Amino acid sequence: MPREYCVGDHVRYRPVEGIYTQSTGVIKEVIVDRQPAGDTGVEVKASERHPRYVIQNDNTLKETAYKGEAIDKVVTPIEEER
């Protein structure tokens, strides 16, 4: 079962599927049903079993919804400096 994340978790994630780039941001919302999400308002197909996480990027401050598989881990301020 995939790990569950919470609002306020500071995470490292992959913003582009299939390309290994990493970004960091804060989870602003956990979505568990079909609804518009993020700055663009694109409808996401989330559920209790497959939630989407709205993450605010640390650099751009934009909010986008991601699947849990895109999130690598919760990070601490010490890990960010590396």
PyMOL commands that set and color helices and strands:
alter all, ss='L'
color gray80, all
select helices_A, chain A and resi 68-70+77-80
alter helices_A, ss='H'
color red, helices_A
select strands_A, chain A and resi 10-13+23-31+35-37+42-44+52-57+63-67+71-74
alter strands_A, ss='S'
color yellow, strands_A
deselect
rebuild
show_as cartoon
